[in-house]
Amino acid sequence: MAIEVLLETTEWADNTPNHTYVYDTTKGKMLGYRKSTGEIQVFGSPLSFSKSKRKFKKVVDKTLLDAIMYS
């Protein structure tokens, strides 16, 4: 499993908040994310996730990764 932590940098016209996502690049699925408020959401099973029409920057977030991997 290849994992990336992606900070969304998309500039939305309606001030939609950006989050930080944990993404399985092998399966193209989202494992969980950190809301812009800091709250972490972990999914019981991975969700489909499209990166199209959005911008991201790879980041290191050990706290988020630990929450996802050890939940």
N, CA, C and O atoms as a Tripos MOL2 file, in Angstrom:
@<TRIPOS>MOLECULE
protein
  284   283    71     0     0
PROTEIN
NO_CHARGES

@<TRIPOS>ATOM
      1 N           0.8540   -1.1760    0.0000 N.3       1 MET1
      2 CA          0.0000    0.0000    0.0000 C.3       1 MET1
      3 C           0.8950    1.2330    0.0000 C.2       1 MET1
      4 O           1.7730    1.3680    0.8520 O.2       1 MET1
      5 N           0.6750    2.1190   -0.9430 N.am      2 ALA2
      6 CA          1.4150    3.3840   -1.0120 C.3       2 ALA2
      7 C           0.4870    4.5040   -0.5340 C.2       2 ALA2
      8 O          -0.5890    4.7140   -1.0940 O.2       2 ALA2
      9 N           0.9120    5.2040    0.4880 N.am      3 ILE3
     10 CA          0.0830    6.2230    1.1270 C.3       3 ILE3
     11 C           0.6750    7.6070    0.9070 C.2       3 ILE3
     12 O           1.8860    7.8040    1.0070 O.2       3 ILE3
     13 N          -0.2010    8.5680    0.6030 N.am      4 GLU4
     14 CA          0.1900    9.9760    0.5170 C.3       4 GLU4
     15 C          -0.7170   10.7820    1.4350 C.2       4 GLU4
     16 O          -1.8980   10.4710    1.5920 O.2       4 GLU4
     17 N          -0.1520   11.8140    2.0330 N.am      5 VAL5
     18 CA         -0.9540   12.7850    2.7710 C.3       5 VAL5
     19 C          -1.0010   14.0290    1.8960 C.2       5 VAL5
     20 O           0.0330   14.6050    1.5560 O.2       5 VAL5
     21 N          -2.2100   14.4340    1.5380 N.am      6 LEU6
     22 CA         -2.3970   15.5200    0.5850 C.3       6 LEU6
     23 C          -3.1540   16.6770    1.2260 C.2       6 LEU6
     24 O          -4.2840   16.5180    1.6860 O.2       6 LEU6
     25 N          -2.5190   17.8290    1.2470 N.am      7 LEU7
     26 CA         -3.1600   19.0580    1.7100 C.3       7 LEU7
     27 C          -3.8040   19.7120    0.5020 C.2       7 LEU7
     28 O          -3.1180   20.0480   -0.4630 O.2       7 LEU7
     29 N          -5.1110   19.8930    0.5470 N.am      8 GLU8
     30 CA         -5.7940   20.5090   -0.5910 C.3       8 GLU8
     31 C          -5.4950   22.0070   -0.6100 C.2       8 GLU8
     32 O          -5.5580   22.6790    0.4200 O.2       8 GLU8
     33 N          -5.1720   22.5140   -1.7890 N.am      9 THR9
     34 CA         -4.8520   23.9350   -1.9710 C.3       9 THR9
     35 C          -5.7640   24.5930   -2.9960 C.2       9 THR9
     36 O          -5.4660   25.6810   -3.4890 O.2       9 THR9
     37 N          -6.8840   23.9320   -3.3190 N.am     10 THR10
     38 CA         -7.8190   24.4510   -4.3040 C.3      10 THR10
     39 C          -8.3970   25.7800   -3.8260 C.2      10 THR10
     40 O          -8.7370   25.9290   -2.6520 O.2      10 THR10
     41 N          -8.5060   26.7460   -4.7400 N.am     11 GLU11
     42 CA         -9.1480   28.0150   -4.4300 C.3      11 GLU11
     43 C         -10.5830   27.9450   -4.9380 C.2      11 GLU11
     44 O         -10.8280   28.0040   -6.1430 O.2      11 GLU11
     45 N         -11.5120   27.8200   -4.0240 N.am     12 TRP12
     46 CA        -12.9230   27.6800   -4.3520 C.3      12 TRP12
     47 C         -13.5850   29.0520   -4.4480 C.2      12 TRP12
     48 O         -13.2420   29.9600   -3.6900 O.2      12 TRP12
     49 N         -14.5260   29.2080   -5.3700 N.am     13 ALA13
     50 CA        -15.2420   30.4780   -5.5450 C.3      13 ALA13
     51 C         -16.1740   30.7760   -4.3700 C.2      13 ALA13
     52 O         -16.4630   31.9360   -4.0770 O.2      13 ALA13
     53 N         -16.6380   29.7230   -3.7010 N.am     14 ASP14
     54 CA        -17.6110   29.9080   -2.6170 C.3      14 ASP14
     55 C         -17.0310   29.6970   -1.2220 C.2      14 ASP14
     56 O         -17.7770   29.4380   -0.2780 O.2      14 ASP14
     57 N         -15.7180   29.8050   -1.0790 N.am     15 ASN15
     58 CA        -15.0390   29.6620    0.2230 C.3      15 ASN15
     59 C         -15.2140   28.2800    0.8550 C.2      15 ASN15
     60 O         -15.2460   28.1640    2.0800 O.2      15 ASN15
     61 N         -15.3260   27.2440    0.0440 N.am     16 THR16
     62 CA        -15.3740   25.8780    0.5470 C.3      16 THR16
     63 C         -14.0620   25.5950    1.2900 C.2      16 THR16
     64 O         -12.9890   25.8900    0.7650 O.2      16 THR16
     65 N         -14.1300   25.0310    2.5000 N.am     17 PRO17
     66 CA        -12.8840   24.7690    3.2390 C.3      17 PRO17
     67 C         -12.0980   23.6120    2.6170 C.2      17 PRO17
     68 O         -12.6830   22.6680    2.0880 O.2      17 PRO17
     69 N         -10.7820   23.6970    2.6860 N.am     18 ASN18
     70 CA         -9.9020   22.6240    2.2240 C.3      18 ASN18
     71 C          -9.5010   21.7600    3.4110 C.2      18 ASN18
     72 O          -9.3900   22.2410    4.5390 O.2      18 ASN18
     73 N          -9.2870   20.4890    3.1410 N.am     19 HIS19
     74 CA         -8.9290   19.5370    4.1810 C.3      19 HIS19
     75 C          -7.6150   18.8510    3.8160 C.2      19 HIS19
     76 O          -7.0610   19.0830    2.7420 O.2      19 HIS19
     77 N          -7.1260   18.0090    4.7140 N.am     20 THR20
     78 CA         -5.9310   17.2140    4.4720 C.3      20 THR20
     79 C          -6.3600   15.7520    4.4070 C.2      20 THR20
     80 O          -6.9980   15.2470    5.3310 O.2      20 THR20
     81 N          -6.0130   15.0790    3.3260 N.am     21 TYR21
     82 CA         -6.5020   13.7380    3.0360 C.3      21 TYR21
     83 C          -5.3900   12.6950    3.1190 C.2      21 TYR21
     84 O          -4.2370   12.9760    2.7900 O.2      21 TYR21
     85 N          -5.7460   11.4920    3.5600 N.am     22 VAL22
     86 CA         -4.8420   10.3440    3.4950 C.3      22 VAL22
     87 C          -5.3440    9.4850    2.3380 C.2      22 VAL22
     88 O          -6.4750    8.9990    2.3410 O.2      22 VAL22
     89 N          -4.4740    9.3150    1.3580 N.am     23 TYR23
     90 CA         -4.8560    8.7300    0.0680 C.3      23 TYR23
     91 C          -4.0050    7.5090   -0.2220 C.2      23 TYR23
     92 O          -2.7780    7.5700   -0.1510 O.2      23 TYR23
     93 N          -4.6530    6.4010   -0.5490 N.am     24 ASP24
     94 CA         -3.9690    5.1740   -0.9680 C.3      24 ASP24
     95 C          -3.7880    5.2510   -2.4800 C.2      24 ASP24
     96 O          -4.7470    5.0700   -3.2310 O.2      24 ASP24
     97 N          -2.5710    5.5180   -2.9250 N.am     25 THR25
     98 CA         -2.3140    5.7140   -4.3470 C.3      25 THR25
     99 C          -2.4530    4.4130   -5.1420 C.2      25 THR25
    100 O          -2.7390    4.4480   -6.3390 O.2      25 THR25
    101 N          -2.2570    3.2850   -4.4970 N.am     26 THR26
    102 CA         -2.3690    1.9970   -5.1700 C.3      26 THR26
    103 C          -3.8050    1.7210   -5.5910 C.2      26 THR26
    104 O          -4.0530    1.2500   -6.7010 O.2      26 THR26
    105 N          -4.7470    2.0140   -4.7070 N.am     27 LYS27
    106 CA         -6.1610    1.7190   -4.9730 C.3      27 LYS27
    107 C          -6.9580    2.9500   -5.4020 C.2      27 LYS27
    108 O          -8.0950    2.8230   -5.8550 O.2      27 LYS27
    109 N          -6.3700    4.1400   -5.2620 N.am     28 GLY28
    110 CA         -7.0900    5.3610   -5.6030 C.3      28 GLY28
    111 C          -8.2330    5.6460   -4.6430 C.2      28 GLY28
    112 O          -9.2750    6.1630   -5.0460 O.2      28 GLY28
    113 N          -8.0380    5.3110   -3.3760 N.am     29 LYS29
    114 CA         -9.0890    5.4490   -2.3620 C.3      29 LYS29
    115 C          -8.6370    6.3660   -1.2290 C.2      29 LYS29
    116 O          -7.4480    6.4630   -0.9260 O.2      29 LYS29
    117 N          -9.6140    7.0400   -0.6060 N.am     30 MET30
    118 CA         -9.3380    7.8780    0.5510 C.3      30 MET30
    119 C          -9.5660    7.0510    1.8180 C.2      30 MET30
    120 O         -10.5900    6.3840    1.9680 O.2      30 MET30
    121 N          -8.5950    7.1100    2.7170 N.am     31 LEU31
    122 CA         -8.6790    6.3510    3.9580 C.3      31 LEU31
    123 C          -9.2520    7.1780    5.1050 C.2      31 LEU31
    124 O          -9.8260    6.6340    6.0480 O.2      31 LEU31
    125 N          -9.0930    8.4830    5.0160 N.am     32 GLY32
    126 CA         -9.5840    9.3830    6.0520 C.3      32 GLY32
    127 C          -9.0750   10.7830    5.7680 C.2      32 GLY32
    128 O          -8.3600   11.0040    4.7910 O.2      32 GLY32
    129 N          -9.4430   11.7300    6.6240 N.am     33 TYR33
    130 CA         -9.0010   13.1010    6.4080 C.3      33 TYR33
    131 C          -9.0570   13.9090    7.6960 C.2      33 TYR33
    132 O          -9.7100   13.5200    8.6640 O.2      33 TYR33
    133 N          -8.3630   15.0360    7.6880 N.am     34 ARG34
    134 CA         -8.4260   15.9970    8.7800 C.3      34 ARG34
    135 C          -9.1900   17.2020    8.2460 C.2      34 ARG34
    136 O          -8.7940   17.8130    7.2540 O.2      34 ARG34
    137 N         -10.2920   17.5350    8.9190 N.am     35 LYS35
    138 CA        -11.0780   18.7000    8.5190 C.3      35 LYS35
    139 C         -10.2740   19.9670    8.7730 C.2      35 LYS35
    140 O          -9.2970   19.9520    9.5220 O.2      35 LYS35
    141 N         -10.6810   21.0430    8.1570 N.am     36 SER36
    142 CA         -9.9970   22.3210    8.3700 C.3      36 SER36
    143 C         -10.1010   22.7610    9.8260 C.2      36 SER36
    144 O          -9.3160   23.6000   10.2690 O.2      36 SER36
    145 N         -11.0530   22.2120   10.5770 N.am     37 THR37
    146 CA        -11.2330   22.5250   11.9910 C.3      37 THR37
    147 C         -10.2740   21.7370   12.8800 C.2      37 THR37
    148 O         -10.1510   22.0300   14.0690 O.2      37 THR37
    149 N          -9.5900   20.7300   12.3100 N.am     38 GLY38
    150 CA         -8.6610   19.9040   13.0650 C.3      38 GLY38
    151 C          -9.2110   18.5330   13.4080 C.2      38 GLY38
    152 O          -8.4500   17.6410   13.7840 O.2      38 GLY38
    153 N         -10.5150   18.3470   13.2870 N.am     39 GLU39
    154 CA        -11.1440   17.0660   13.5850 C.3      39 GLU39
    155 C         -10.7200   16.0180   12.5570 C.2      39 GLU39
    156 O         -10.7050   16.2910   11.3560 O.2      39 GLU39
    157 N         -10.3750   14.8140   13.0340 N.am     40 ILE40
    158 CA         -9.9440   13.7320   12.1520 C.3      40 ILE40
    159 C         -11.0980   12.7590   11.9350 C.2      40 ILE40
    160 O         -11.7470   12.3250   12.8860 O.2      40 ILE40
    161 N         -11.3410   12.4250   10.6770 N.am     41 GLN41
    162 CA        -12.3770   11.4750   10.2960 C.3      41 GLN41
    163 C         -11.7010   10.2470    9.6830 C.2      41 GLN41
    164 O         -10.9790   10.3630    8.6940 O.2      41 GLN41
    165 N         -11.9360    9.0730   10.2720 N.am     42 VAL42
    166 CA        -11.3740    7.8200    9.7730 C.3      42 VAL42
    167 C         -12.5220    6.9720    9.2360 C.2      42 VAL42
    168 O         -13.5540    6.8330    9.8930 O.2      42 VAL42
    169 N         -12.3490    6.4120    8.0570 N.am     43 PHE43
    170 CA        -13.3900    5.5990    7.4430 C.3      43 PHE43
    171 C         -13.1720    4.1220    7.7430 C.2      43 PHE43
    172 O         -12.0390    3.6420    7.7490 O.2      43 PHE43
    173 N         -14.2760    3.3990    7.9930 N.am     44 GLY44
    174 CA        -14.2000    1.9680    8.2380 C.3      44 GLY44
    175 C         -13.7210    1.2090    7.0210 C.2      44 GLY44
    176 O         -12.9920    0.2240    7.1410 O.2      44 GLY44
    177 N         -14.1280    1.6650    5.8490 N.am     45 SER45
    178 CA        -13.6320    1.1070    4.5920 C.3      45 SER45
    179 C         -13.3180    2.2790    3.6660 C.2      45 SER45
    180 O         -14.0130    3.2940    3.6920 O.2      45 SER45
    181 N         -12.2790    2.1430    2.8530 N.am     46 PRO46
    182 CA        -11.8420    3.2380    1.9840 C.3      46 PRO46
    183 C         -12.9390    3.7190    1.0380 C.2      46 PRO46
    184 O         -13.7710    2.9360    0.5790 O.2      46 PRO46
    185 N         -12.9260    5.0230    0.7550 N.am     47 LEU47
    186 CA        -13.9130    5.6250   -0.1380 C.3      47 LEU47
    187 C         -13.2800    6.0180   -1.4630 C.2      47 LEU47
    188 O         -12.0950    6.3450   -1.5300 O.2      47 LEU47
    189 N         -14.0810    5.9820   -2.5080 N.am     48 SER48
    190 CA        -13.6180    6.4910   -3.7980 C.3      48 SER48
    191 C         -13.3240    7.9690   -3.6490 C.2      48 SER48
    192 O         -13.9920    8.6740   -2.8930 O.2      48 SER48
    193 N         -12.3160    8.4360   -4.3780 N.am     49 PHE49
    194 CA        -11.8800    9.8210   -4.2330 C.3      49 PHE49
    195 C         -11.2880   10.2880   -5.5480 C.2      49 PHE49
    196 O         -10.3750    9.6630   -6.0870 O.2      49 PHE49
    197 N         -11.8070   11.3780   -6.0570 N.am     50 SER50
    198 CA        -11.2920   11.9290   -7.3010 C.3      50 SER50
    199 C         -10.4730   13.1830   -7.0150 C.2      50 SER50
    200 O         -10.9120   14.0770   -6.2920 O.2      50 SER50
    201 N          -9.2840   13.2300   -7.5910 N.am     51 LYS51
    202 CA         -8.4290   14.4070   -7.4250 C.3      51 LYS51
    203 C          -8.5930   15.3880   -8.5860 C.2      51 LYS51
    204 O          -7.9250   16.4210   -8.6210 O.2      51 LYS51
    205 N          -9.4720   15.0750   -9.5270 N.am     52 SER52
    206 CA         -9.6350   15.9470  -10.6820 C.3      52 SER52
    207 C         -10.2480   17.2900  -10.2730 C.2      52 SER52
    208 O         -11.0790   17.3610   -9.3670 O.2      52 SER52
    209 N          -9.8190   18.3480  -10.9620 N.am     53 LYS53
    210 CA        -10.2760   19.7220  -10.7540 C.3      53 LYS53
    211 C          -9.9520   20.2610   -9.3650 C.2      53 LYS53
    212 O         -10.5570   21.2350   -8.9160 O.2      53 LYS53
    213 N          -8.9970   19.6280   -8.6860 N.am     54 ARG54
    214 CA         -8.5620   20.0650   -7.3660 C.3      54 ARG54
    215 C          -7.0470   20.1440   -7.3720 C.2      54 ARG54
    216 O          -6.3860   19.5110   -8.1960 O.2      54 ARG54
    217 N          -6.4960   20.9310   -6.4440 N.am     55 LYS55
    218 CA         -5.0420   21.0590   -6.3250 C.3      55 LYS55
    219 C          -4.6210   20.5730   -4.9450 C.2      55 LYS55
    220 O          -5.3070   20.8020   -3.9490 O.2      55 LYS55
    221 N          -3.4630   19.8870   -4.9090 N.am     56 PHE56
    222 CA         -2.9570   19.3190   -3.6710 C.3      56 PHE56
    223 C          -1.4530   19.5270   -3.5600 C.2      56 PHE56
    224 O          -0.7460   19.7300   -4.5470 O.2      56 PHE56
    225 N          -1.0030   19.4680   -2.3260 N.am     57 LYS57
    226 CA          0.4200   19.5050   -2.0290 C.3      57 LYS57
    227 C           0.6960   18.3500   -1.0740 C.2      57 LYS57
    228 O          -0.0080   18.1890   -0.0770 O.2      57 LYS57
    229 N           1.7140   17.5460   -1.3700 N.am     58 LYS58
    230 CA          2.0850   16.4560   -0.4690 C.3      58 LYS58
    231 C           2.6970   17.0490    0.7910 C.2      58 LYS58
    232 O           3.5350   17.9480    0.7250 O.2      58 LYS58
    233 N           2.2630   16.5320    1.9460 N.am     59 VAL59
    234 CA          2.7650   17.0070    3.2320 C.3      59 VAL59
    235 C           3.0600   15.8130    4.1350 C.2      59 VAL59
    236 O           2.7060   14.6770    3.8180 O.2      59 VAL59
    237 N           3.7050   16.0840    5.2460 N.am     60 VAL60
    238 CA          3.9520   15.0820    6.2790 C.3      60 VAL60
    239 C           3.0620   15.4340    7.4630 C.2      60 VAL60
    240 O           3.1290   16.5480    7.9830 O.2      60 VAL60
    241 N           2.2300   14.4900    7.8920 N.am     61 ASP61
    242 CA          1.3480   14.6970    9.0360 C.3      61 ASP61
    243 C           1.2830   13.3890    9.8120 C.2      61 ASP61
    244 O           0.3670   12.5880    9.6260 O.2      61 ASP61
    245 N           2.2590   13.1860   10.6750 N.am     62 LYS62
    246 CA          2.3790   11.9330   11.4210 C.3      62 LYS62
    247 C           1.1570   11.6720   12.3030 C.2      62 LYS62
    248 O           0.7190   10.5280   12.4220 O.2      62 LYS62
    249 N           0.6130   12.6980   12.9110 N.am     63 THR63
    250 CA         -0.5600   12.5350   13.7700 C.3      63 THR63
    251 C          -1.7500   12.0010   12.9770 C.2      63 THR63
    252 O          -2.4460   11.0930   13.4300 O.2      63 THR63
    253 N          -1.9770   12.5620   11.8090 N.am     64 LEU64
    254 CA         -3.0760   12.1070   10.9490 C.3      64 LEU64
    255 C          -2.8310   10.6760   10.4730 C.2      64 LEU64
    256 O          -3.7390    9.8450   10.5060 O.2      64 LEU64
    257 N          -1.6080   10.3870   10.0300 N.am     65 LEU65
    258 CA         -1.2870    9.0210    9.5840 C.3      65 LEU65
    259 C          -1.4830    8.0140   10.7010 C.2      65 LEU65
    260 O          -2.0570    6.9480   10.4760 O.2      65 LEU65
    261 N          -1.0150    8.3310   11.9010 N.am     66 ASP66
    262 CA         -1.1820    7.4170   13.0340 C.3      66 ASP66
    263 C          -2.6550    7.1680   13.3310 C.2      66 ASP66
    264 O          -3.0520    6.0370   13.6110 O.2      66 ASP66
    265 N          -3.4660    8.2220   13.2700 N.am     67 ALA67
    266 CA         -4.9000    8.0730   13.5450 C.3      67 ALA67
    267 C          -5.5560    7.1590   12.5200 C.2      67 ALA67
    268 O          -6.4260    6.3590   12.8650 O.2      67 ALA67
    269 N          -5.1450    7.2740   11.2660 N.am     68 ILE68
    270 CA         -5.7260    6.4630   10.1890 C.3      68 ILE68
    271 C          -5.2350    5.0130   10.2780 C.2      68 ILE68
    272 O          -6.0300    4.0770   10.2040 O.2      68 ILE68
    273 N          -3.9390    4.8400   10.4350 N.am     69 MET69
    274 CA         -3.3530    3.5110   10.3760 C.3      69 MET69
    275 C          -3.6280    2.6640   11.6200 C.2      69 MET69
    276 O          -3.6420    1.4360   11.5360 O.2      69 MET69
    277 N          -3.8440    3.2980   12.7610 N.am     70 TYR70
    278 CA         -4.0170    2.5430   14.0100 C.3      70 TYR70
    279 C          -5.4300    2.6110   14.5690 C.2      70 TYR70
    280 O          -5.6490    2.3640   15.7550 O.2      70 TYR70
    281 N          -6.3890    2.9480   13.7070 N.am     71 SER71
    282 CA         -7.7850    3.0030   14.1880 C.3      71 SER71
    283 C          -8.4650    1.6690   14.0010 C.2      71 SER71
    284 O          -9.6370    1.5200   14.3440 O.2      71 SER71
@<TRIPOS>BOND
     1     1     2 1
     2     2     3 1
     3     3     4 2
     4     3     5 am
     5     5     6 1
     6     6     7 1
     7     7     8 2
     8     7     9 am
     9     9    10 1
    10    10    11 1
    11    11    12 2
    12    11    13 am
    13    13    14 1
    14    14    15 1
    15    15    16 2
    16    15    17 am
    17    17    18 1
    18    18    19 1
    19    19    20 2
    20    19    21 am
    21    21    22 1
    22    22    23 1
    23    23    24 2
    24    23    25 am
    25    25    26 1
    26    26    27 1
    27    27    28 2
    28    27    29 am
    29    29    30 1
    30    30    31 1
    31    31    32 2
    32    31    33 am
    33    33    34 1
    34    34    35 1
    35    35    36 2
    36    35    37 am
    37    37    38 1
    38    38    39 1
    39    39    40 2
    40    39    41 am
    41    41    42 1
    42    42    43 1
    43    43    44 2
    44    43    45 am
    45    45    46 1
    46    46    47 1
    47    47    48 2
    48    47    49 am
    49    49    50 1
    50    50    51 1
    51    51    52 2
    52    51    53 am
    53    53    54 1
    54    54    55 1
    55    55    56 2
    56    55    57 am
    57    57    58 1
    58    58    59 1
    59    59    60 2
    60    59    61 am
    61    61    62 1
    62    62    63 1
    63    63    64 2
    64    63    65 am
    65    65    66 1
    66    66    67 1
    67    67    68 2
    68    67    69 am
    69    69    70 1
    70    70    71 1
    71    71    72 2
    72    71    73 am
    73    73    74 1
    74    74    75 1
    75    75    76 2
    76    75    77 am
    77    77    78 1
    78    78    79 1
    79    79    80 2
    80    79    81 am
    81    81    82 1
    82    82    83 1
    83    83    84 2
    84    83    85 am
    85    85    86 1
    86    86    87 1
    87    87    88 2
    88    87    89 am
    89    89    90 1
    90    90    91 1
    91    91    92 2
    92    91    93 am
    93    93    94 1
    94    94    95 1
    95    95    96 2
    96    95    97 am
    97    97    98 1
    98    98    99 1
    99    99   100 2
   100    99   101 am
   101   101   102 1
   102   102   103 1
   103   103   104 2
   104   103   105 am
   105   105   106 1
   106   106   107 1
   107   107   108 2
   108   107   109 am
   109   109   110 1
   110   110   111 1
   111   111   112 2
   112   111   113 am
   113   113   114 1
   114   114   115 1
   115   115   116 2
   116   115   117 am
   117   117   118 1
   118   118   119 1
   119   119   120 2
   120   119   121 am
   121   121   122 1
   122   122   123 1
   123   123   124 2
   124   123   125 am
   125   125   126 1
   126   126   127 1
   127   127   128 2
   128   127   129 am
   129   129   130 1
   130   130   131 1
   131   131   132 2
   132   131   133 am
   133   133   134 1
   134   134   135 1
   135   135   136 2
   136   135   137 am
   137   137   138 1
   138   138   139 1
   139   139   140 2
   140   139   141 am
   141   141   142 1
   142   142   143 1
   143   143   144 2
   144   143   145 am
   145   145   146 1
   146   146   147 1
   147   147   148 2
   148   147   149 am
   149   149   150 1
   150   150   151 1
   151   151   152 2
   152   151   153 am
   153   153   154 1
   154   154   155 1
   155   155   156 2
   156   155   157 am
   157   157   158 1
   158   158   159 1
   159   159   160 2
   160   159   161 am
   161   161   162 1
   162   162   163 1
   163   163   164 2
   164   163   165 am
   165   165   166 1
   166   166   167 1
   167   167   168 2
   168   167   169 am
   169   169   170 1
   170   170   171 1
   171   171   172 2
   172   171   173 am
   173   173   174 1
   174   174   175 1
   175   175   176 2
   176   175   177 am
   177   177   178 1
   178   178   179 1
   179   179   180 2
   180   179   181 am
   181   181   182 1
   182   182   183 1
   183   183   184 2
   184   183   185 am
   185   185   186 1
   186   186   187 1
   187   187   188 2
   188   187   189 am
   189   189   190 1
   190   190   191 1
   191   191   192 2
   192   191   193 am
   193   193   194 1
   194   194   195 1
   195   195   196 2
   196   195   197 am
   197   197   198 1
   198   198   199 1
   199   199   200 2
   200   199   201 am
   201   201   202 1
   202   202   203 1
   203   203   204 2
   204   203   205 am
   205   205   206 1
   206   206   207 1
   207   207   208 2
   208   207   209 am
   209   209   210 1
   210   210   211 1
   211   211   212 2
   212   211   213 am
   213   213   214 1
   214   214   215 1
   215   215   216 2
   216   215   217 am
   217   217   218 1
   218   218   219 1
   219   219   220 2
   220   219   221 am
   221   221   222 1
   222   222   223 1
   223   223   224 2
   224   223   225 am
   225   225   226 1
   226   226   227 1
   227   227   228 2
   228   227   229 am
   229   229   230 1
   230   230   231 1
   231   231   232 2
   232   231   233 am
   233   233   234 1
   234   234   235 1
   235   235   236 2
   236   235   237 am
   237   237   238 1
   238   238   239 1
   239   239   240 2
   240   239   241 am
   241   241   242 1
   242   242   243 1
   243   243   244 2
   244   243   245 am
   245   245   246 1
   246   246   247 1
   247   247   248 2
   248   247   249 am
   249   249   250 1
   250   250   251 1
   251   251   252 2
   252   251   253 am
   253   253   254 1
   254   254   255 1
   255   255   256 2
   256   255   257 am
   257   257   258 1
   258   258   259 1
   259   259   260 2
   260   259   261 am
   261   261   262 1
   262   262   263 1
   263   263   264 2
   264   263   265 am
   265   265   266 1
   266   266   267 1
   267   267   268 2
   268   267   269 am
   269   269   270 1
   270   270   271 1
   271   271   272 2
   272   271   273 am
   273   273   274 1
   274   274   275 1
   275   275   276 2
   276   275   277 am
   277   277   278 1
   278   278   279 1
   279   279   280 2
   280   279   281 am
   281   281   282 1
   282   282   283 1
   283   283   284 2
@<TRIPOS>SUBSTRUCTURE
     1 MET1         2 RESIDUE 1 A MET
     2 ALA2         6 RESIDUE 1 A ALA
     3 ILE3        10 RESIDUE 1 A ILE
     4 GLU4        14 RESIDUE 1 A GLU
     5 VAL5        18 RESIDUE 1 A VAL
     6 LEU6        22 RESIDUE 1 A LEU
     7 LEU7        26 RESIDUE 1 A LEU
     8 GLU8        30 RESIDUE 1 A GLU
     9 THR9        34 RESIDUE 1 A THR
    10 THR10       38 RESIDUE 1 A THR
    11 GLU11       42 RESIDUE 1 A GLU
    12 TRP12       46 RESIDUE 1 A TRP
    13 ALA13       50 RESIDUE 1 A ALA
    14 ASP14       54 RESIDUE 1 A ASP
    15 ASN15       58 RESIDUE 1 A ASN
    16 THR16       62 RESIDUE 1 A THR
    17 PRO17       66 RESIDUE 1 A PRO
    18 ASN18       70 RESIDUE 1 A ASN
    19 HIS19       74 RESIDUE 1 A HIS
    20 THR20       78 RESIDUE 1 A THR
    21 TYR21       82 RESIDUE 1 A TYR
    22 VAL22       86 RESIDUE 1 A VAL
    23 TYR23       90 RESIDUE 1 A TYR
    24 ASP24       94 RESIDUE 1 A ASP
    25 THR25       98 RESIDUE 1 A THR
    26 THR26      102 RESIDUE 1 A THR
    27 LYS27      106 RESIDUE 1 A LYS
    28 GLY28      110 RESIDUE 1 A GLY
    29 LYS29      114 RESIDUE 1 A LYS
    30 MET30      118 RESIDUE 1 A MET
    31 LEU31      122 RESIDUE 1 A LEU
    32 GLY32      126 RESIDUE 1 A GLY
    33 TYR33      130 RESIDUE 1 A TYR
    34 ARG34      134 RESIDUE 1 A ARG
    35 LYS35      138 RESIDUE 1 A LYS
    36 SER36      142 RESIDUE 1 A SER
    37 THR37      146 RESIDUE 1 A THR
    38 GLY38      150 RESIDUE 1 A GLY
    39 GLU39      154 RESIDUE 1 A GLU
    40 ILE40      158 RESIDUE 1 A ILE
    41 GLN41      162 RESIDUE 1 A GLN
    42 VAL42      166 RESIDUE 1 A VAL
    43 PHE43      170 RESIDUE 1 A PHE
    44 GLY44      174 RESIDUE 1 A GLY
    45 SER45      178 RESIDUE 1 A SER
    46 PRO46      182 RESIDUE 1 A PRO
    47 LEU47      186 RESIDUE 1 A LEU
    48 SER48      190 RESIDUE 1 A SER
    49 PHE49      194 RESIDUE 1 A PHE
    50 SER50      198 RESIDUE 1 A SER
    51 LYS51      202 RESIDUE 1 A LYS
    52 SER52      206 RESIDUE 1 A SER
    53 LYS53      210 RESIDUE 1 A LYS
    54 ARG54      214 RESIDUE 1 A ARG
    55 LYS55      218 RESIDUE 1 A LYS
    56 PHE56      222 RESIDUE 1 A PHE
    57 LYS57      226 RESIDUE 1 A LYS
    58 LYS58      230 RESIDUE 1 A LYS
    59 VAL59      234 RESIDUE 1 A VAL
    60 VAL60      238 RESIDUE 1 A VAL
    61 ASP61      242 RESIDUE 1 A ASP
    62 LYS62      246 RESIDUE 1 A LYS
    63 THR63      250 RESIDUE 1 A THR
    64 LEU64      254 RESIDUE 1 A LEU
    65 LEU65      258 RESIDUE 1 A LEU
    66 ASP66      262 RESIDUE 1 A ASP
    67 ALA67      266 RESIDUE 1 A ALA
    68 ILE68      270 RESIDUE 1 A ILE
    69 MET69      274 RESIDUE 1 A MET
    70 TYR70      278 RESIDUE 1 A TYR
    71 SER71      282 RESIDUE 1 A SER
